[in-house]
Amino acid sequence: MTRTENVDTDAGIARITWHPARAARLVLALGHGAGGGIEARDLVALAAALPAHGVSVALVEQPWRVAGKRLAPAPKTLDVGWRGVWPALMKSGPPVVAGGRSAGARVACRTASELGARAVLALSFPLHPPGRPEKSRADELLGAGVPTLVVQGGNDPFGRPAEFPAGPYELAEVPEADHSFAVPKRAALTQDETLRLLTDTVTHWAGSLT
């Protein structure tokens, strides 16, 4: 049964929506992107699937979203909000995997080592702005410092899998998916099958962490 928890951070009030597992062995904390919230299809799918495999999922809403603002603040402010919820994530007991989609993935990578995250799950990591490959953010991903899984859509304009540099992380491709893991109707996999591939990939990876 889900529950919500408000957390006071130096960036404002954040909110955690817990999807608990029985006898959890891991907590997967997932932040949202700069253009949406925890209702993103990949976050919803993981929150529904992982508790049955011993992983509690904590969907984290940054203070700017809780406050009803439309525009995300600067990256350093996002990091402040994320750091502020970490004690609430840790108090449940199991090791915490830091994760998120898009901007949330960047936050997880930037702060993983200092916060003592068990690992990082980067969904739709925005390697560069669309059409601007020279504006690479690879250093954030390469600097995570903990075991990292990137799950990337094959048609993500923020960075297709082939564009990612070699590094100390795993990269899983979701065929034909865009930045939000939506697939066209002509795709080989349906939307439901695509999300099942995503959740199966993350479930298998999470199992390797314990």
C-alpha positions in Angstrom: 0.0 0.0 0.0 1.5 3.3 -1.0 2.1 6.2 1.4 3.3 9.7 1.0 5.8 11.6 3.1 6.7 15.3 3.0 10.3 16.2 3.7 11.6 19.6 4.6 14.8 20.4 2.6 16.9 23.5 2.1 15.2 23.9 -1.3 11.7 23.6 0.1 9.2 20.8 0.8 9.8 17.6 -1.2 7.5 14.7 -1.3 8.2 10.9 -1.3 5.6 8.5 -2.5 6.5 5.1 -1.2 5.7 1.8 -2.9 7.0 -0.6 -0.3 8.1 -4.2 -0.7 7.7 -6.9 2.0 11.1 -7.6 3.5 12.8 -5.2 1.2 16.4 -5.8 0.4 16.8 -2.5 -1.6 15.2 0.9 -1.9 15.1 2.4 -5.4 14.7 6.2 -5.1 13.6 7.8 -8.4 13.5 11.4 -9.2 11.5 12.9 -12.1 12.6 15.0 -15.1 12.6 18.8 -15.7 9.5 18.6 -17.8 7.2 16.3 -15.8 6.6 14.6 -12.5 6.4 11.1 -11.0 3.5 10.2 -13.3 6.1 9.5 -16.1 5.3 6.0 -17.6 8.7 4.5 -16.8 8.6 5.6 -13.1 5.0 4.3 -12.8 5.9 1.0 -14.4 8.9 0.5 -12.1 6.9 1.4 -9.0 4.3 -1.2 -9.9 6.8 -4.0 -10.8 9.7 -3.9 -8.4 8.1 -4.3 -5.0 7.2 -7.9 -5.9 10.9 -8.5 -6.3 12.0 -7.2 -2.9 12.7 -3.6 -4.0 10.8 -0.8 -2.4 10.4 2.2 -4.8 10.4 5.7 -3.5 9.2 8.3 -6.1 10.7 11.6 -5.2 9.0 14.9 -6.1 11.4 17.8 -6.1 10.3 20.9 -4.1 9.6 23.0 -7.2 7.0 20.4 -8.3 5.5 20.2 -4.9 5.2 24.0 -4.9 3.4 23.9 -8.3 6.0 25.7 -10.3 6.3 25.0 -14.0 10.1 25.5 -14.5 12.8 23.4 -12.9 15.5 25.4 -11.0 19.2 25.3 -11.6 21.0 21.9 -11.3 22.6 22.9 -8.0 19.2 23.5 -6.5 17.9 20.2 -7.7 20.9 18.6 -5.9 20.0 20.4 -2.7 16.5 19.0 -2.8 17.8 15.5 -3.5 20.3 15.7 -0.7 17.5 16.8 1.7 15.4 13.7 1.1 18.3 11.3 1.5 18.0 10.8 5.3 14.3 9.9 4.9 15.2 7.4 2.2 18.0 5.8 4.3 15.9 5.5 7.5 13.9 2.6 6.1 17.0 0.4 6.5 18.0 -1.3 3.2 20.7 0.1 0.9 19.4 2.9 -1.3 19.9 3.0 -5.1 19.8 6.5 -6.4 17.9 6.9 -9.7 15.7 9.0 -11.9 14.8 9.9 -15.4 16.4 12.7 -17.5 17.3 15.6 -15.1 16.6 13.2 -12.2 19.2 10.8 -13.6 21.8 13.7 -13.7 21.1 14.5 -10.1 21.5 10.9 -9.1 24.9 10.7 -10.9 26.2 14.0 -9.5 25.4 13.1 -5.8 25.7 9.3 -5.7 29.2 9.0 -4.2 28.8 11.7 -1.6 25.5 10.3 -0.4 26.7 6.7 -0.2 24.3 5.4 -2.8 24.5 1.6 -3.5 24.2 2.2 -7.2 22.6 4.5 -9.8 19.8 3.8 -12.2 19.8 6.4 -15.0 16.7 6.4 -17.1 16.8 8.4 -20.4 20.1 10.1 -19.4 20.2 13.4 -21.3 23.7 13.0 -22.7 23.2 16.3 -24.6 20.5 18.7 -25.6 18.7 17.6 -28.8 20.8 18.4 -31.8 23.7 19.7 -29.7 26.1 16.7 -29.2 28.9 19.1 -28.5 27.2 20.0 -25.2 28.0 16.6 -23.6 27.1 15.8 -20.0 29.1 12.5 -20.1 31.3 13.7 -17.3 28.3 13.5 -14.9 27.6 9.9 -15.9 31.3 8.9 -15.8 31.7 10.4 -12.4 28.9 8.6 -10.6 31.5 6.4 -8.8 29.1 3.5 -8.1 27.7 0.7 -10.2 25.4 2.4 -12.8 22.8 1.2 -15.3 21.7 3.5 -18.1 18.4 2.5 -19.7 18.1 4.5 -23.0 15.6 4.7 -25.8 16.9 3.8 -29.2 15.5 7.0 -30.6 16.1 9.3 -27.7 17.0 12.8 -29.2 18.9 13.6 -26.0 21.4 10.8 -26.7 21.0 7.6 -28.6 22.8 4.5 -27.2 25.5 4.5 -29.9 26.5 8.1 -28.8 27.4 7.1 -25.3 31.1 6.9 -24.5 32.7 3.7 -23.1 32.8 3.8 -19.4 32.3 2.0 -16.1 28.6 1.5 -16.5 26.1 -0.8 -18.1 23.9 0.4 -21.0 20.6 -1.2 -21.9 18.8 -0.1 -25.1 15.0 0.0 -25.3 14.4 -0.4 -29.1 12.7 2.5 -31.0 11.7 4.3 -27.8 12.0 8.1 -27.4 13.0 10.1 -24.4 9.8 9.2 -22.5 10.0 5.5 -23.6 7.1 6.0 -26.0 7.3 3.9 -29.1 5.6 4.4 -32.5 2.6 2.2 -33.5 4.8 0.5 -36.1 7.4 -0.5 -33.6 8.3 -4.2 -33.2 7.3 -4.1 -29.5 4.0 -2.6 -28.3 4.0 0.1 -25.6 3.2 -2.5 -22.9 5.9 -4.8 -24.1 8.4 -2.0 -24.2 7.7 -1.1 -20.6 7.9 -4.8 -19.6 11.4 -4.9 -21.2 12.4 -1.9 -19.2 11.1 -3.3 -15.9 12.6 -6.7 -16.5 15.9 -5.2 -17.3 15.9 -3.1 -14.1 14.7 -6.1 -12.0 17.5 -8.3 -13.3 20.1 -5.6 -12.6 18.7 -4.9 -9.1 19.0 -8.6 -8.4 22.7 -8.4 -9.1 23.3 -5.7 -6.5 22.6 -7.9 -3.5 
